[in-house]
Amino acid sequence: MGKWIALIFITLLVMIVFRMKRPVDEKLVSPSNLTMFFHPVQGEGDLFIGGILLIYFSSRLFLSLFQTLRDIF
């Protein structure tokens, strides 16, 4: 269970650091929807990918927690 907690915090840290390193975009033309959702530099893809990882790691953490509680009781 500790590895899932660590993976959650590492993913959050990577998302924050990657977001801070992004250059400020001066373009007024918005990219396509696919670029916005999946491209980590031109769009918000880093948040999409990071969000998917956080949901997965959190679900594994809760699954592990509930299995531990079920084994105790």
C-alpha positions as CSV (number, residue, x, y, z in Angstrom):
1,M,0.0,0.0,0.0
2,G,2.9,2.3,0.6
3,K,4.1,2.1,-2.9
4,W,0.7,3.4,-4.2
5,I,0.9,6.3,-1.8
6,A,4.4,7.1,-3.0
7,L,3.3,6.8,-6.7
8,I,0.4,9.2,-6.1
9,F,2.7,11.8,-4.5
10,I,5.5,11.4,-7.1
11,T,2.9,11.8,-9.9
12,L,1.6,15.0,-8.3
13,L,5.1,16.3,-7.9
14,V,6.0,15.5,-11.5
15,M,2.8,17.2,-12.8
16,I,3.6,20.4,-10.8
17,V,7.2,20.6,-11.9
18,F,6.3,19.9,-15.5
19,R,3.6,22.5,-15.4
20,M,6.0,25.1,-13.9
21,K,8.6,24.5,-16.7
22,R,6.1,25.0,-19.5
23,P,6.8,28.2,-21.5
24,V,4.1,30.8,-21.7
25,D,2.3,30.4,-25.0
26,E,1.8,33.7,-26.9
27,K,-0.2,32.2,-29.8
28,L,-3.8,33.3,-30.1
29,V,-4.8,30.4,-32.4
30,S,-6.0,27.5,-30.3
31,P,-4.9,24.0,-31.3
32,S,-7.3,21.2,-32.2
33,N,-9.1,19.2,-29.6
34,L,-6.8,16.2,-29.9
35,T,-3.8,18.4,-29.4
36,M,-5.4,20.0,-26.4
37,F,-6.2,16.7,-24.7
38,F,-3.2,14.6,-25.5
39,H,-0.2,16.8,-26.3
40,P,1.9,17.6,-23.2
41,V,3.5,20.8,-24.5
42,Q,0.9,22.4,-26.9
43,G,-2.1,21.5,-24.9
44,E,-3.2,20.2,-21.5
45,G,-2.1,16.6,-22.2
46,D,0.2,16.6,-19.1
47,L,-2.9,17.1,-16.9
48,F,-4.9,14.5,-18.8
49,I,-2.1,11.8,-18.5
50,G,-1.3,12.8,-14.9
51,G,-5.0,12.6,-14.0
52,I,-5.4,9.1,-15.5
53,L,-2.3,8.0,-13.5
54,L,-3.7,9.5,-10.3
55,I,-7.0,7.8,-10.8
56,Y,-5.3,4.5,-11.4
57,F,-2.9,4.8,-8.4
58,S,-5.7,5.9,-6.1
59,S,-7.9,3.0,-7.2
60,R,-5.0,0.6,-6.5
61,L,-4.5,2.3,-3.1
62,F,-8.2,1.9,-2.1
63,L,-8.3,-1.6,-3.4
64,S,-5.3,-2.5,-1.2
65,L,-6.7,-0.7,1.8
66,F,-10.1,-2.5,1.5
67,Q,-8.4,-5.9,1.0
68,T,-6.4,-5.2,4.2
69,L,-9.5,-4.2,6.1
70,R,-11.3,-7.3,4.9
71,D,-8.5,-9.6,6.0
72,I,-8.4,-8.0,9.4
73,F,-12.2,-8.3,10.0
